[in-house]
Amino acid sequence: MTATLFPTVDRLDRPSAYYVGKNKRRKYSQDDTNIVEDPNDNLRNATTLYVGNLSFYTTEEQIHELFAKCGEIKRLVMGLDRFNKTPCGFCFVEYYTHQDALDCLKYVGGTKLDERIIRTDLDPGFEEGRQYGRGKSGGQVRDEYREEYDPGRGGYGRAYAESDQRQKEEEEYGKGR
Amino acid sequence: MADHERRHHGPPRGGQRKRRYREDDDYDRRQRRRYEEPLVVKIRRQLLTIAESAARRVEDDVVIIAKSVAENYEDEEVKHTFIDIVLSLVLEQPLKIPFVAATVLVTNSLKPELVSEVLKTTGESLQNHINAGAWREAKLILRFLGCLQCIFEGGGVFPVLEELFGRAVDLQTASSEDLIGLELVKIILFIIPYIMASPAVGFETQAASLLEKTDIIASTPHTLVDLVTPFGTENSGPTAVQSVISLMQSQLQQEANNGWELICLPRTWKDIQISEKPEEQKPWTEGTKHPFPELTVPSPVQKGSRAIFPEIYLSVYANQEFETVPPTSNIASSLLRDVLVDTINILDFNRIAAAKYLIDVDCYFAPHTFVKRATPFDKLRDIPGDHATWKPEDVAVDAVFSQLFQLPSPGHKLVYYHSVLTECCKIGPAAIAPSLGRAIRFLYRSLETIDLDLSQRFLDWFAHHLSNFGFTWKWSEWIEDLDSPAVHPRMAFINGALDKEIRLSFAQRIRGTLPDQYQDLITEEKEKDTPDFKYSLDTTPYANEGKEIMQLIRKKATDDEIEPFITAIEEQAKSLGVEDPMIPSTDALVTAICFVGSKSLSHVLSCIERNKERLLSIGPKSPIARRQIVTSVMEYWAGQPGIGINIIDKLLNYTILTPLSVVEWVLIDKLEAGATLSKAHVYEMISGTVGKVTNRLRQIVGARTQAGLYEPQLSVLDETLNRERGDMQALFKVIEDSLVSVAAGSHDELMERGDGSGNLPEDEILRQWGHRWLRVFRRKLGVEESFIVEAMASATPVGTEAPPPPSPREEHSMANAPGDGDIDVADADGPIEIS
């Protein structure tokens, strides 16, 4: 009933720009299919959220404790490092209802869990395989090349940390001068 | 180089643009700066941000906007944008209504045709909201029209208010329990002051006569007021509570006697001059008059989708050394609260915006209503006697708390109100944190008398809030309460809050935030990720079998492999004369599952899943063994009961446990003379279990009352509803009976304590816990029963047959109609939802 023609402020329960952008790109890359699809269509009844920027040490129980404030949780899938099978800083939370998922975007997304601001995004639904990091070394892509130290997410980016390559490169750079 | 230069002058070439040099970028940007904001965008921005800035005079902005829309009346886009945003602001940002109305008033003096169109759209919207029973929206639109009273012919808004009052009288006469009538009276009362603060003159008599009429309805206490009182009625709480409408009624009468001063309301129109030579003309507010939009108020009026209960005025800043919020003797208390509460509840889709408007509250009321933002409490002492000492932060935060502590339940999930307070704190930590601190102290001092459900909400908010701000709290100020017995409400709060904090974090982290005196409360058990497996000790009875079962569960063995060890325990128990041999065997099985699954919730869930059949078979064979499941889980997780109740919750979904078994476990097996009632996690477990039952019943009622349902589905659903309603009542009966005995001090265990006199200092505390629990569960039952009765009033009666089959074409569409009765609620034995 409150929905007015011009919302006077933005809504927080919309899919993120990241999601919309990603799905748009996919649409245009397929030249054959000319069906114009709204990228938000498959989110119309979504009950799942992608949750990001978790600490590697945050447990299922902590996530449950916070996210259950928006409704009963049907399933919680921890994001794991593809090789080590250890938590790598994201998860999927599935609710029973679409409304609970929207409420979670509005009330929990952008607040703190385990003293980190977490990110939530509406998700079309978990599929087997999506629980693993897609980064080169097994974790999330964003943890490969991070230049800042983040103690909750394995320190520096793994691409640098792993073989001390960063340090080597820096030294070589110095020599060249 | 030549190549480089060519790019400067050549036309941009598609794909190459990306690879431009930096200079190109700067060059382009200079060009873009010449862009000028289109008029429609400018008007939209100005209107949307009206009154937001303390640095600008709102009177100037009002005139600027009105002039530009009036001058561009021919521009359709400008016109429609203006009309739409006016209405959207009225419905979404009620704090701005007086300023939006002032803009429309000025527009009327410049371009009355435009205002006719505004009124037309507004009238249509009002009609739609009235038809749908959306009373909050109707109130806001009527308030907007009330601010425009001076441009209407005849009585303006008053005849509509009179008509609404007529409907309220009809409803109240028909039933003394009616609540919609009260809602209508509330609307009337919260519109009158805005009319009286508008430029309209000569309506004092009409206002007074309307007030005289509303008095009888507004001042009579409603039968349900006791139900929603935040403080126990027996020990009258620190704050006297009054229903919102009775309070408003008396405040308005006082205003009527004082010539409608209404000091806090903004009167933007007073300082507006349009003509250069004001002496020459009649006042600008006396422009063209319009007929009031035509309205039909249905009789009886519709009840909307929001549940209505009487509302109570609650302030967490009552009885302080200085008044930081308006006292209930001042109409500002009601006016500020009403519009802030609406703002909070409407803007749930953007908590950050909600928090911003709350923090900016002082922009939307008359100047000098508040002290300067962030004035420290101690500095209020220096403020001269005739100046207001109201802190905008306190007024804003108070409004959020009034919703967080609304009984029986607020308009949105509790976590929404947590998030608004978090955002307020983020916007102005230095200003808001001390206000929250005083609120926390007030609530902490009220713990003994506040409704139990509310003290649980307080605890939940407190822990969640701290988790967003580094878990910092001045625990030192509660040190002296650590000497009180564990069942004391304050001690129970401290223990409960620490437990909740740990659940959102971890024990060691929380330990680090506490003074020395609190260290003993964080026991070693709480720090253990994997609690010990009691069967590892050979002294534990059935140690060998317990260990074997654990190894088998860890190896994901089949039930056939586990079976012999279960039998072995039961045979040993029988030979030892144990009354129910299934108790020790169940204990070993469930404890082993908890231990093997201790790594995480998913681990324990997959252990349960693998042994589901055996677990499911326990209950039907022995109800006592079923309760042993609860015992084993809660004992294994004694140090971290949060994990335990989570597992219990999942076991309920699997129907391995029944709601009744959980309730009996707490209120019969583990009552501990009532001491168990003081534990926050026990309350959480029981209210969660009862919540499952009532939610399911609401789903069944939803299925039963859907439109277009016919036999035989009607009878099937009706039977399910009646059966489950009976089960629910039986569950509440068990709760009632057990609590009554604790409250009366007649419980056996209570009588056996100490010297049996029931006069130990703790005995009185235990009886109080009994009373507080009783109040909560009686209210829950009352709310559910009235929900069912109300919903069923409009349900299709049993026995209604489907109308004769329609023609084949129509039949196709019928198959997709919502009311085909194909809803899987008739299967009462199946789990509601299995995770």
Boltz contact constraints between the chains, C-beta under 6 A:
constraints:
  - contact:
      token1: [A, 1]
      token2: [B, 132]
      max_distance: 6.0
  - contact:
      token1: [A, 1]
      token2: [B, 134]
      max_distance: 6.0
  - contact:
      token1: [A, 2]
      token2: [B, 346]
      max_distance: 6.0
  - contact:
      token1: [A, 4]
      token2: [B, 88]
      max_distance: 6.0
  - contact:
      token1: [A, 4]
      token2: [B, 91]
      max_distance: 6.0
  - contact:
      token1: [A, 5]
      token2: [B, 84]
      max_distance: 6.0
  - contact:
      token1: [A, 6]
      token2: [B, 84]
      max_distance: 6.0
  - contact:
      token1: [A, 6]
      token2: [B, 85]
      max_distance: 6.0
  - contact:
      token1: [A, 6]
      token2: [B, 88]
      max_distance: 6.0
  - contact:
      token1: [A, 8]
      token2: [B, 48]
      max_distance: 6.0
  - contact:
      token1: [A, 8]
      token2: [B, 88]
      max_distance: 6.0
  - contact:
      token1: [A, 8]
      token2: [B, 89]
      max_distance: 6.0
  - contact:
      token1: [A, 8]
      token2: [B, 92]
      max_distance: 6.0
  - contact:
      token1: [A, 8]
      token2: [B, 93]
      max_distance: 6.0
  - contact:
      token1: [A, 9]
      token2: [B, 350]
      max_distance: 6.0
  - contact:
      token1: [A, 9]
      token2: [B, 353]
      max_distance: 6.0
  - contact:
      token1: [A, 10]
      token2: [B, 350]
      max_distance: 6.0
  - contact:
      token1: [A, 11]
      token2: [B, 349]
      max_distance: 6.0
  - contact:
      token1: [A, 12]
      token2: [B, 350]
      max_distance: 6.0
  - contact:
      token1: [A, 60]
      token2: [B, 600]
      max_distance: 6.0
  - contact:
      token1: [A, 60]
      token2: [B, 601]
      max_distance: 6.0
  - contact:
      token1: [A, 61]
      token2: [B, 643]
      max_distance: 6.0
  - contact:
      token1: [A, 65]
      token2: [B, 503]
      max_distance: 6.0
  - contact:
      token1: [A, 65]
      token2: [B, 504]
      max_distance: 6.0
  - contact:
      token1: [A, 69]
      token2: [B, 415]
      max_distance: 6.0
  - contact:
      token1: [A, 74]
      token2: [B, 835]
      max_distance: 6.0
  - contact:
      token1: [A, 96]
      token2: [B, 833]
      max_distance: 6.0
  - contact:
      token1: [A, 103]
      token2: [B, 413]
      max_distance: 6.0
  - contact:
      token1: [A, 106]
      token2: [B, 349]
      max_distance: 6.0
  - contact:
      token1: [A, 107]
      token2: [B, 415]
      max_distance: 6.0
  - contact:
      token1: [A, 107]
      token2: [B, 416]
      max_distance: 6.0
  - contact:
      token1: [A, 107]
      token2: [B, 419]
      max_distance: 6.0
  - contact:
      token1: [A, 111]
      token2: [B, 422]
      max_distance: 6.0
  - contact:
      token1: [A, 111]
      token2: [B, 468]
      max_distance: 6.0
  - contact:
      token1: [A, 112]
      token2: [B, 468]
      max_distance: 6.0
